[in-house]
Structure formats: C-alpha cells, structure tokens
C-alpha cells in the first residue's frame, strides 16, 4: 500500500499583479496561511525504498517485471538478471526465494487480480539499522540523501545548497515535512534557516505545526535574491536542525518541497525583465530542470 503524507500547504505569496507592479515596494511578503491540502508524488516516492514486484525501478508493477523475474530464474539465462534491491523486491510472497510463484503473482497483479498477488504493489522499506537513526531526505528540487547515524547523536542538520548563476529568485513558497515521532524542530535552533533571504522570509513554525511534523513559509524580493556566492560556488538555500527524540531509532524522513517560485534574469531590470515561473505547484518546469544537477543536499549529525 503506497503511503500518503497529507500536507497543509502555505499559499499566501503575493499576487502576480502586485509582484509585477512598477510601484511595488522592494521587499514584500505575506504571512503563510493554510489554504489547501495536496499530495506530492515526490514525497510518496521518497518514503519507500521501492514497491514489491517492481524490478526495474519504474515504481509501477506490470508485466515487464514478471518477464524480468522469468528471465532471472530461467536456466537459459547467461547471468542473473536481478541483483540488490530489485532482487529483494522480486520476492513478492516473502518466502526467501525468487521463483515462478513470484512471476505468476506479478502477472496476476498486472492483470488486476490483486487478491491473488500476495504483497505485490506494497511499499517496501529496507532493513532498519540495528542501532541509531537512518535519516532519509528528499525534495522536488534537491537531490535525495540517506544517512545513518549512531545512537549517541543528539541533533541532525539538513542543508540544501543551490548554484544558479543565471537567475535571481523573486519569490518562493515552500513546505517542510518531517517525522515528528523521531525528530523535534526547535525554533531557537533555526534562526538562520534562509540566509540568502536576509530576513525577508516568513516562516510558520508554531508548536501546533511542528508537533504535527510540518512547517510552511515564503519569501519575496522584487529585485531578486542571489542564488550563488560571489565566486560562483554554491550558496546555502536553507538549513534545518532537528533534535533527535530520546530513544528514536529506525528511519525518519525529512522532505523539503518548493511549491511556487519565480525568477528574474540576473541583473535584469526588475520592472521590465523577463520573470519566468520555474516551480509551479510543486512541479519543476523544464526551464529550471536542467539546473537541478548543480544542487546539493548535506545531512550531518552531532
């Protein structure tokens, strides 16, 4: 069963008309409010290590997966087709073997006969660490990272760095979701979450939200925030620090989602320059997608 995480998204970023107005003040922003709930495919995809029966990494279980299992167990195969995680996901009846029964169950699942397909299609989590805490970090813009820390660690810090020299960020609206059963967000430890926004951001990190495992925020500057350092190296986009809850172990997730963001061509006139929308309701549009490989995600603990 695919896990869904319900998020309450912030949506009080300034209107496009106000943003583009020649009379707009240099820096403006609005208090984030709760307007809607929506799902994110990236968030759903981050939590599981895979889906049982999906042997090719497509996150869809279909007849091609059954074929891969058949090729793997065929005496005529020159070498094993499946190794590592795909091999584990191929054992759909969880009997420790990959055989014709698994191939048959996948075929039945792809034909819609789920009641005969065992665990096929269910989310799969890899073996939990024997001790300590595994932190899985995901984002719709930044690379996914998984790190495992020893049980003596008290804090985990997640830092997202961006390196976009061609554009300046006009505005952004974002959601942060985290496993509140294992990680605690302390506002006092997060005074510099968005250093590039120079205090021009609004963050809703009230106890009611952090205790539910999410934070929302936005920032705007009609002249644009620089998204790299002066020497052209990556700059910190945002950083979050969490206290590890006593006794926490297993896997905890952190997910940072950019909901909406607009950019200005670097050094362009903010009143006349072209301002493309690059992130539109969680979808990273093609104009920005080619820049994604410049970004980094760092996860540390102490």
Secondary structure, 3 states (H helix, E strand, C coil): CCCCCCEEEECCCCCHHHHHCCCCCCCCCCCCCEEEEECCHHHHHHHCCEECCCCCCCCCCCHHHHHHHHHHHCCCCCCCCCCHHHHHHHCCCCCCCCCHHHHHHHHHHHCCCHHHCCCCCCEECCCCCCCCEEEEEEECCCCCEEEEECCCCCEEEEEEEECEEEEEEEEEEEEEEECCCCEEECHHHCCCCCHHHCCCEEEECCHHHHCCCEEEEEEEEEEEEEECCCCCCCEEEEEEEEEECCCCCEEEEEEEEEEEEEEEECCCCCCCCCCCEEEECCEECHHHHCCHHHCEEEEEEC
